[in-house]
Amino acid sequence: FPAWMRYAYKKNVKRFADFARGVFDVTDTDDEVAAVKGIEALEGFFKEIGMPLSLREFGIENEAEALAELCTMNRTRTIKSYVEIDTKVAKEIFESCY
């Protein structure tokens, strides 16, 4: 999730800054700084509760291409729930998860 957030926050910095301020009490007034600190705080929380922070920690190696194709139904759809993600972008996000 933090890898996706690093990609998506740039599409709506204020929304991610509001998340950081509301959930993690980030006090920075600069939205960009607040958004990044919120993503880092979420990662810290996941680490604190023992959640794996990378695909490697889940035991998944070198599967970015396959995962991206699964997410896009073998390159036949684009995910549009918050930001548009095609197979290429999905692969980049998954690669950043290692």
N, C-alpha and C positions, 0 to 999 in steps of 0.2 A: 504494500500500500504506500509506504513512503516513496518508493521509486516512481509510482504513478503520480503521487503528489508533486514531486520535483518537476515532472513534465507538465502537469496540469495547472499548477498554481500561476504560471505566467499568463494563462488565459483569463484569469480573474483574480488578480493579486489581492484585492480587497476582501474577497470572500475567504481566502485562506488566512489573511491577517485577522479577520473577525473570528475565525475558528481558533486561531492561536490565542487571541485575547480572551475569548469566552471559555475555552476548555483548559488552557494552560496558564492563564493569567499573565500572558506576555504583555508588557507595558510599553514597548517601543511604539512611537507614534508614526514612524516610517513603515508603511504597509509592506514593502518588500522585505525589510529586516524582520518585521513581525511574522510574516508568512514563513520565512526560512526558519526562524526560531521555533515556530509551531511544529514544523515538520521534524526538526531535530528533537523537540520535546516528545513527540509521539514515538519516534525511534527509541529515545531513552526509556520511555514507559514500556514499550515492547521488550526492550532488553531487561528491564527491571523485573518483569513478570516471567522472564525466561522464554519468551517467544523467539523463534529463529528470525534473524534479520536478513537472511539472504537465501536464495534458492540452494546454494551450496550447503548451508546449514540444515536444509530440509533433505539433503541427500540427492538433489537434482543437479546434474552436471550437463553443461553444453546442450541444453534443450530449448534455447531461445527461439529458434526457427520453428520447431514443432509446436511449442506453446503458442506462438503468434498465429500459426495456421489454425490451431484449435479455436482460438478466440475469435477468429474471423471466418470461421466455418470454411476452412480451406480456401481462403482469399475471396470468398463470395459476399462478404458483408463488411461494413464499417461500423464500429461501435460508436454510438452517438449519445450516450447517456449524459455526459457532462462536457467532454471535449471529443472531437472526432479523432478516432484512432483506427488507422488502417493496419494492414499486416506489417508494413515497414516500421511504423511507429511502435506497434506492439512488440516487435522484435527488439527495437532499441531499448524499450522499457525493461523487457525481460533480461536483456544483456546487462543492463545496469544493476540488476538484482543479484549478480554474482559477485 
